[in-house]
Amino acid sequence: MKILVITELRQGKWNNASFETLAAAQQIAKDTSSAVSALVIGKGVAPFAGELAAKHVAEVLTVEHDLLETYTPDGYCGALKQVVESAKPDLVLFPHTYQVRDFAPKLAAMLGKGMIGDCIGYRNEASKLVFVRQMFQGKTAADVTFAGAAPWFASFQSGAFRADLLAAHPSGKAPISAVTVSLSADQIRTKPLDLFKEAKSAVDLTQAPLIVAIGRGIKAPENIPQAEALAKALGGEIAASRPICDEGWLPMERQIGSSGQTVAPKLYLALGISGAIQHVVGMKGAPHHRRHQQRCQRPHLRNRRLRRGWRHLRNHARPHRSPGKGQGWIVPLPRPFGVYSENRYEI
């Protein structure tokens, strides 16, 4: 099986979800003995192609054209349709971004195919891929398979796979091939305007390596500075559950959950959060969870992942004092395959 990953650039920068999707493709390729190719589209993409070539892929494809310098759904669909028809991949994967939501379903329809969007995982059952996607705001998950012949199209939710587990190319660099596409100005029916920009105070929590999130358990807005100080000391970002943002205690761009941002930091500290499914949907991609809640009999204790995280923090954190730096804590964080590494945070 041939797998093609369509990566995304935005204003000359990578969308990190592209690497998460590439990590998913590598896992699928390992399970199905397949080959992975990666594609970068736009104009002046040679430096980005070189970066992709360092990853464990069979080939990197570049698609460049003057009409692709700025994103338009018509331009991207016209170009990628030609690539899919010439490269003939069996599976085409995308990161589930706003841009992908705009053009990928149209691309699949142009080729007479369906698309499974916003997947959180997959299984390989009897040589058939089964994709898992959430329904009803994460309350349930559905197993979905493709009917009909390839190519098949799917996108993976941000945080579903870990970009830091992306394998490097065993011999250093993968070959890079340029794909020539034919586009004309009359095919582009829309005129791109300036990109929407958030307020200067807005933050992209999806890029934060550590998040300290607060919930109703903090009781009063006067207690928020303590959590903000903790986030600053740890080099992370402050976030919140929906009730905090609804009350106006923190701006809406700080909200985590089904109606907010979906994140996958290396460490997620939850303070006073009940663990409702709408919130868990937005943070369960984090490999390490640490939760503190004063009333331990609250319903969130039924969420096993959060409960295990707090138990680990309670049992393994130990005080540590550094000369000139004051009191701190050492917390051994579990790593995959049972390997432990001590991470120290000065508070």
C-alpha positions as CSV (number, residue, x, y, z in Angstrom):
1,M,0.0,0.0,0.0
2,K,1.2,3.5,-0.8
3,I,0.5,6.3,1.7
4,L,0.6,10.0,0.8
5,V,0.7,12.6,3.5
6,I,-0.4,16.1,2.5
7,T,1.4,18.6,4.7
8,E,0.4,22.2,5.5
9,L,2.3,25.4,5.5
10,R,0.7,28.6,6.7
11,Q,2.4,32.0,6.1
12,G,5.8,30.3,5.5
13,K,5.6,28.1,8.6
14,W,4.8,24.5,9.3
15,N,1.5,23.6,10.9
16,N,2.8,21.2,13.6
17,A,-0.2,18.9,12.9
18,S,1.5,18.0,9.7
19,F,4.2,16.1,11.6
20,E,1.6,14.4,13.8
21,T,-0.1,13.1,10.7
22,L,3.2,12.0,9.3
23,A,3.8,10.1,12.6
24,A,0.4,8.4,12.1
25,A,1.4,7.4,8.5
26,Q,4.6,5.9,9.8
27,Q,2.7,3.8,12.3
28,I,0.2,2.7,9.6
29,A,3.0,1.8,7.3
30,K,4.7,-0.3,10.0
31,D,1.5,-2.2,10.6
32,T,0.7,-2.7,6.9
33,S,4.2,-3.0,5.4
34,S,3.5,0.1,3.3
35,A,5.6,3.0,2.0
36,V,5.0,6.6,3.0
37,S,5.5,9.6,0.8
38,A,5.1,13.2,2.0
39,L,4.0,16.2,-0.1
40,V,4.5,19.9,0.3
41,I,2.5,22.4,-1.8
42,G,2.9,26.1,-2.4
43,K,5.7,28.3,-3.8
44,G,9.3,28.3,-2.7
45,V,8.9,25.1,-0.8
46,A,12.4,23.7,-1.3
47,P,13.6,24.3,2.2
48,F,10.5,22.7,3.7
49,A,11.0,19.7,1.4
50,G,14.5,19.3,2.6
51,E,13.2,19.2,6.2
52,L,10.7,16.5,5.3
53,A,13.3,14.5,3.5
54,A,15.1,14.0,6.9
55,K,12.1,12.1,8.2
56,H,11.5,8.4,7.5
57,V,9.7,8.6,4.2
58,A,10.2,6.9,0.9
59,E,10.0,10.1,-1.1
60,V,9.1,13.8,-0.8
61,L,7.0,15.4,-3.5
62,T,7.0,19.1,-4.1
63,V,4.2,20.9,-6.0
64,E,5.0,24.5,-6.9
65,H,3.1,27.0,-9.0
66,D,2.6,30.8,-9.0
67,L,-1.1,30.3,-8.3
68,L,-0.3,28.2,-5.2
69,E,1.6,30.9,-3.5
70,T,-1.6,31.8,-1.6
71,Y,-4.0,29.2,-0.5
72,T,-7.3,28.8,-2.5
73,P,-9.5,25.7,-2.4
74,D,-9.8,25.7,-6.2
75,G,-6.0,25.9,-6.7
76,Y,-5.2,23.3,-4.1
77,C,-7.9,20.9,-5.4
78,G,-6.9,21.3,-9.0
79,A,-3.2,20.7,-8.2
80,L,-3.6,17.8,-5.8
81,K,-6.1,16.0,-8.0
82,Q,-3.4,15.9,-10.7
83,V,-0.9,14.6,-8.1
84,V,-3.2,11.9,-6.8
85,E,-4.0,10.7,-10.3
86,S,-0.3,10.5,-11.3
87,A,1.2,9.2,-8.0
88,K,-1.8,6.7,-7.5
89,P,-1.6,6.4,-3.7
90,D,-3.9,4.0,-1.9
91,L,-4.3,6.2,1.2
92,V,-4.1,10.0,1.4
93,L,-3.8,11.5,4.8
94,F,-4.2,15.1,6.0
95,P,-3.9,16.9,9.3
96,H,-7.4,17.9,10.4
97,T,-6.9,21.7,10.2
98,Y,-9.3,24.5,9.2
99,Q,-7.6,24.7,5.8
100,V,-8.0,20.9,5.2
101,R,-11.7,21.1,6.2
102,D,-12.1,23.7,3.5
103,F,-10.6,21.8,0.5
104,A,-10.1,18.1,1.3
105,P,-13.7,16.9,1.1
106,K,-14.0,18.7,-2.2
107,L,-10.8,17.0,-3.5
108,A,-12.2,13.6,-2.5
109,A,-15.5,14.3,-4.2
110,M,-13.7,15.4,-7.4
111,L,-12.2,12.0,-7.5
112,G,-15.5,10.3,-6.7
113,K,-14.4,9.1,-3.3
114,G,-15.5,9.6,0.3
115,M,-13.4,10.9,3.2
116,I,-13.2,10.0,6.9
117,G,-12.5,13.2,8.8
118,D,-11.2,14.1,12.3
119,C,-10.0,10.6,13.2
120,I,-8.4,10.0,16.5
121,G,-6.9,6.6,15.8
122,Y,-7.0,3.4,13.6
123,R,-6.8,-0.4,13.8
124,N,-5.5,-2.9,11.3
125,E,-8.0,-5.8,11.3
126,A,-7.5,-8.6,8.9
127,S,-5.5,-6.5,6.6
128,K,-8.2,-3.8,6.6
129,L,-7.8,-0.4,8.1
130,V,-10.5,0.7,10.6
131,F,-10.5,4.4,11.5
132,V,-11.8,5.7,14.8
133,R,-13.6,9.0,15.0
134,Q,-15.5,10.6,17.8
135,M,-19.2,11.4,17.8
136,F,-21.5,13.5,19.9
137,Q,-18.7,15.7,21.3
138,G,-16.6,12.8,22.3
139,K,-19.2,10.8,24.2
140,T,-18.8,7.9,21.9
141,A,-16.4,6.7,19.2
142,A,-17.3,5.1,15.8
143,D,-15.3,2.6,13.8
144,V,-15.4,3.6,10.1
145,T,-14.0,1.7,7.1
146,F,-13.8,2.6,3.5
147,A,-16.1,1.0,0.9
148,G,-14.9,0.9,-2.7
149,A,-11.5,1.0,-4.3
150,A,-8.6,3.3,-3.5
151,P,-7.6,6.1,-3.2
152,W,-9.0,6.6,0.3
153,F,-8.9,10.0,2.1
154,A,-8.7,10.6,5.9
155,S,-7.6,13.3,8.3
156,F,-6.3,13.0,11.8
157,Q,-7.3,15.2,14.7
158,S,-4.6,17.4,16.2
159,G,-3.1,15.6,19.2
160,A,-4.1,12.2,18.1
161,F,-0.5,11.2,17.4
162,R,2.8,12.5,18.8
163,A,5.1,14.5,16.5
164,D,8.0,13.9,18.8
165,L,7.8,10.1,18.0
166,L,8.4,10.8,14.3
167,A,11.2,8.6,13.0
168,A,14.2,10.0,11.1
169,H,15.3,8.7,7.8
170,P,17.6,5.7,8.3
171,S,20.1,6.9,5.6
172,G,19.9,10.6,6.2
173,K,17.7,12.0,3.4
174,A,14.9,10.8,1.2
175,P,14.8,11.6,-2.5
176,I,12.9,14.8,-3.5
177,S,10.8,14.9,-6.7
178,A,9.1,17.8,-8.2
179,V,5.6,17.3,-9.6
180,T,4.5,19.6,-12.4
181,V,0.9,20.6,-12.4
182,S,-1.2,22.6,-14.9
183,L,-3.2,25.5,-13.4
184,S,-4.8,28.6,-15.0
185,A,-6.1,31.8,-13.4
186,D,-9.6,31.2,-14.7
187,Q,-9.8,28.0,-12.5
188,I,-9.4,30.1,-9.4
189,R,-12.9,31.4,-8.6
190,T,-12.1,33.0,-5.3
191,K,-9.8,35.9,-4.3
192,P,-7.8,35.4,-1.1
193,L,-8.0,38.2,1.4
194,D,-5.9,38.9,4.4
195,L,-5.8,36.0,6.9
196,F,-7.9,36.4,10.0
197,K,-5.7,37.4,12.9
198,E,-6.5,36.9,16.5
199,A,-6.0,39.6,19.1
200,K,-2.4,40.2,20.1
201,S,-3.2,38.6,23.5
202,A,-4.4,35.4,21.9
203,V,-2.2,32.3,22.2
204,D,-2.0,29.1,20.2
205,L,-2.2,26.5,23.0
206,T,-1.7,23.7,20.5
207,Q,2.0,24.6,20.4
208,A,2.5,24.8,24.1
209,P,4.8,22.0,25.6
210,L,3.2,22.4,29.0
211,I,-0.2,23.6,30.1
212,V,-1.6,24.5,33.5
213,A,-5.4,24.3,33.2
214,I,-7.9,25.6,35.9
215,G,-11.5,24.8,36.5
216,R,-14.3,25.7,38.9
217,G,-12.4,24.1,41.7
218,I,-10.3,27.2,42.1
219,K,-13.5,28.8,43.5
220,A,-12.6,32.5,42.8
221,P,-10.9,34.6,40.1
222,E,-8.6,35.9,42.8
223,N,-6.9,32.5,42.9
224,I,-6.0,32.6,39.2
225,P,-2.7,34.5,39.7
226,Q,-1.4,31.5,41.6
227,A,-2.0,29.2,38.7
228,E,-0.5,31.8,36.3
229,A,2.6,32.0,38.4
230,L,2.9,28.2,38.3
231,A,2.5,28.1,34.6
232,K,5.2,30.8,34.2
233,A,7.6,29.0,36.6
234,L,7.2,25.8,34.5
235,G,7.6,27.6,31.2
236,G,4.0,26.7,30.2
237,E,0.7,28.4,29.3
238,I,-2.4,28.9,31.4
239,A,-5.7,27.4,30.1
240,A,-9.1,26.7,31.5
241,S,-12.3,24.7,31.2
242,R,-15.4,26.2,29.7
243,P,-17.0,27.4,33.0
244,I,-14.0,29.6,33.7
245,C,-14.1,31.2,30.3
246,D,-17.9,31.6,30.4
247,E,-17.6,33.5,33.6
248,G,-15.0,35.8,32.0
249,W,-12.2,34.9,34.3
250,L,-10.0,34.0,31.4
251,P,-10.5,34.9,27.7
252,M,-12.1,32.3,25.4
253,E,-8.9,31.6,23.5
254,R,-7.7,29.9,26.7
255,Q,-10.5,27.3,26.7
256,I,-9.7,23.6,26.3
257,G,-12.3,21.1,25.2
258,S,-14.9,20.2,22.6
259,S,-15.9,23.9,22.1
260,G,-12.3,25.2,22.6
261,Q,-8.9,24.1,21.6
262,T,-7.6,20.5,21.3
263,V,-4.1,20.2,22.7
264,A,-1.4,17.6,23.2
265,P,1.3,19.1,25.4
266,K,4.1,17.0,26.9
267,L,2.6,17.6,30.4
268,Y,-0.9,18.7,31.3
269,L,-1.6,19.9,34.8
270,A,-5.3,20.2,35.7
271,L,-6.2,22.2,38.8
272,G,-9.8,22.0,40.1
273,I,-11.2,20.5,36.9
274,S,-14.0,17.9,37.2
275,G,-12.9,15.9,34.2
276,A,-16.2,16.2,32.2
277,I,-16.1,14.5,28.8
278,Q,-16.3,17.8,27.0
279,H,-13.0,18.9,28.6
280,V,-11.3,15.5,28.3
281,V,-11.9,15.5,24.5
282,G,-9.6,18.6,24.2
283,M,-6.6,17.3,26.2
284,K,-6.5,13.5,26.1
285,G,-3.7,13.6,23.5
286,A,-1.3,14.7,26.2
287,P,1.1,11.8,27.1
288,H,1.3,12.9,30.8
289,H,-1.6,14.2,32.9
290,R,-1.4,15.6,36.4
291,R,-4.5,16.6,38.2
292,H,-5.2,18.2,41.6
293,Q,-8.7,18.5,43.1
294,Q,-9.3,19.2,46.7
295,R,-12.5,17.1,47.0
296,C,-11.3,13.7,45.9
297,Q,-14.8,12.2,46.0
298,R,-15.9,14.3,43.0
299,P,-17.1,12.5,39.8
300,H,-13.9,13.2,37.9
301,L,-12.3,10.4,39.9
302,R,-14.1,8.0,37.6
303,N,-11.9,9.2,34.8
304,R,-9.1,6.7,35.1
305,R,-6.4,8.6,33.1
306,L,-6.7,11.7,35.3
307,R,-6.8,9.6,38.5
308,R,-3.7,7.6,37.6
309,G,-1.9,10.9,36.8
310,W,-2.6,12.4,40.1
311,R,-1.7,9.2,42.0
312,H,1.7,9.2,40.2
313,L,2.3,12.9,41.2
314,R,1.3,12.3,44.8
315,N,3.4,9.2,45.2
316,H,6.6,10.3,43.4
317,A,7.0,14.1,43.7
318,R,9.6,15.0,46.3
319,P,10.8,18.4,47.5
320,H,14.2,19.7,46.4
321,R,16.0,22.9,47.4
322,S,18.6,24.4,45.1
323,P,21.2,27.0,46.2
324,G,19.9,30.4,45.1
325,K,16.8,29.1,43.5
326,G,14.6,28.2,46.5
327,Q,12.2,25.3,47.0
328,G,11.3,23.1,44.0
329,W,9.9,19.7,43.2
330,I,11.3,16.7,41.4
331,V,8.7,14.7,39.5
332,P,9.7,11.5,37.7
333,L,7.5,11.5,34.5
334,P,6.7,8.1,33.0
335,R,8.0,7.6,29.5
336,P,7.0,5.0,26.9
337,F,8.0,1.4,27.5
338,G,8.6,2.0,31.2
339,V,11.6,4.2,30.9
340,Y,11.7,7.0,33.5
341,S,13.3,10.4,33.3
342,E,13.4,12.9,36.1
343,N,12.1,16.3,35.2
344,R,12.7,19.1,37.7
345,Y,10.5,22.2,38.0
346,E,11.6,25.1,40.2
347,I,8.7,26.8,41.9
